[in-house]
Amino acid sequence: MNQSIKILYVESNEQDARNFQRELGKTSLKAVFFTVRSSSEASLMSDNQSFDIVFLDYHLPGENGLALLKVLRNKVVPVPVVVVTNYADPKIAVQMMQAGASDYIPKSLLNAVGLEQCVRNSLRYSELEQVRDQVELSLKSAEEKLSTIVSNTPVILFSVNPKGEFTFAKGRNLGVFMPEGADLVGESVFDVFDGYDEFIHQMKIALTGNEVTQSLKFGDMVYQISCTPRFNKRGRLEEIVGIAYDVTKRAEAEESLMKAKLLAEQTSKAKQDFIANMSHEIRTPMNAIVGFANLLQDTKLSDVQKDYLQTIQLSGDNLLNLINDILDFSKIEAGKLIIEKEPFVLGETLLSLERVLKGKSDEKKVKLNLQVDADVPSQLIGDANRLYQVLMNLVSNAIKFTDKGSVTVRVQKVSEQENKVKLKFTVTDTGIGIPADKFDAIFDGFSQVSSGTTRKYGGTGLGLAIVRRLIHLQKGTIKVTSELRKGSTFEFELKYALGVEKEVALPAAIISNIDAKIFAGKKILLAEDNRMNQKLIQNLLAPLSVQLTLVDNGQAAVDIMENSDFDLLLLDIQMPILDGFEVATHIRKEVNGINAEMPILAMTAHAFKEEKEACYKAGMNAHISKPIQKQELLKVMQDLLNLSNSSEADVLDLSYLKSLSEGNDAFVREMLTIFSEDIPQLMAQLKVSMDAEDLKRVGQLAHKYRSPLSLLKLTRLEEIMKTMEHKVGEKVQLEEMKKLFEQACSLTSMALESVQREIENH
């Protein structure tokens, strides 16, 4: 200790005081020594000056030192007091220490060593005591501040013991749970929240040691209450610590958002229902228009009538395309369009595209080119239908806006890794072009470059909007480059998984000619309430020699099956009394006998995928959308009735050839004669090349054969030739090519027979 210590010794015996001072002088302490003889003197002196330590004789004249000890300890800055006595009495020591003495020392130990040690210990104890007092004061201040904050905070803090009794509860809004001024401490949580069964249930869960959160409504206020269990070192539940905070505004906001979301969903559903119903209402009369137009085509017509009929068919097709575009756009907007992941052959998709658009390109004398790089995989896994739809929109647009020149579709491989491939599709035309400032606008819904474009070329402007959305749904990108009056290029990239190699198959879209004789005698029930559609189906099925029974509502269909058996049910979906779903469900669950297993073909004007799935779920076997195409209907009926076709030959169609002849029958006869003379020689050359395994020459001859086939619309044979041509580029196996060639020989023989009959009739 470097500083001087002020020591006061209260001692009535002068000799003892001198001994104390003498021994103090022997220590290493720097001390200033004062002595008084009584408590009153000591009290007075301590009022006028401060001391670092006081030694107090327990036995003073007429009193003991206990009273003075209490006075000294109650000062603002308490001074350490050491009690000195002649007796080593433990009771006195305990009494004085309880009264606040720092130490207790007998006079026999008041030597230099004992005195120095006693002083040092007492001063150290005093310092620790002062630090403790400061800490306690700080803690008390902090506790008061925290209590003030908690009491005025909008949240409520609380704790509950394992018995479910509140041990702490603070918060400005505590009155929500208890009347103003009431104290929750000691109250049972089950009594306070009586009637709030869900919260009591959650609190019981918390008391088993689990965290819980529960929202409760008190009047107009909503509180979220979270409870967290706290455990002691032994893992036993000590208490539940909880916090409750006002979430009324958030709850109101969430409720508003939920109402807005519900309203948006209802609006979206109403929009979907409206579009679906409008589709149904439009498709129903369109079914009759297109159907009867197709039937009319099979009758004898004058050239003027044929021209009128072609106009009707073209207008019907355009209207159906418009309906389909609106439906697709609506489904995409509603997030209901699903991208499938199924195996497909890229070449088949491109062949189908060319087959459909070739007539349009030939009509405008615009050359349509398909180019597939040699390293592009043919077997892919993805959504072939959506790829076809994208290409159909882009290529048909390119043909529409190109008056001369060509339209080229090219497929390139961008990258391939981990069984996935990225392909780039490019559609280039030599058409009217697009202004640079319209590149973004053309992808917006119902948007075209100008009103003049709409007037001249028609359309709604939905095609490219659908294209971009379909590509984005497949996580792809699309961009356009163009120059006015020189043409445009649309380029998009898509990723596909690689598929497993399989045998070449012709596109499913190609439907071969079906012999009507296979349906003779079949008992068919038609449930259809629309008179036009009734008449159409009757006319479509008339040549089949089937036994057709007609009913105009679902209940009538159910009733008639109680007494009659049928081979097939053609079922309209929207009918009075019982709709198609109810009829199908009744048949599958309630009907016994042959009719219970009878195939059901759904006929509906709705084109949504959800409705098709609902048809299958109700027990129907197949689905066909209106307007109904004759060949498609017959093919589905053939499959459902498990009938084998007596003829697989293509249907010879001279309509395109006749349109070129402009009524000159001699021209038609001459073209048919050339076909009958040249094709046998061409097939002979093909056979020679096949025998020599000269696949390059095979590809060249197959390409040469395609042109006359397209003139006569021998589509199935044309597809085989196109497949042979493309398969050569893909290094196809020789055995696969031989199978295709055998099919081509068989179909060519049947085609030549049909051509010969036409020559004889002309």
PyMOL commands that set and color helices and strands:
alter all, ss='L'
color gray80, all
select helices_A, chain A and resi 14-25+39-48+66-73+90-99+107-109+112-152+174-176+189-192+197-206+248-297+303-333+346-364+384-400+436-438+441-443+451-457+463-473+516-519+531-544+554-560+580-590+594-597+609-617+630-640+655-661+665-691+695-711+715-729+734-761
alter helices_A, ss='H'
color red, helices_A
select strands_A, chain A and resi 5-10+31-36+53-57+59-60+63-64+81-85+103-106+156-160+166-170+212-218+221-231+237-246+342-345+367-372+379-382+406-417+420-429+477-483+487-498+523-527+547-551+568-572+600-604+622-625
alter strands_A, ss='S'
color yellow, strands_A
deselect
rebuild
show_as cartoon
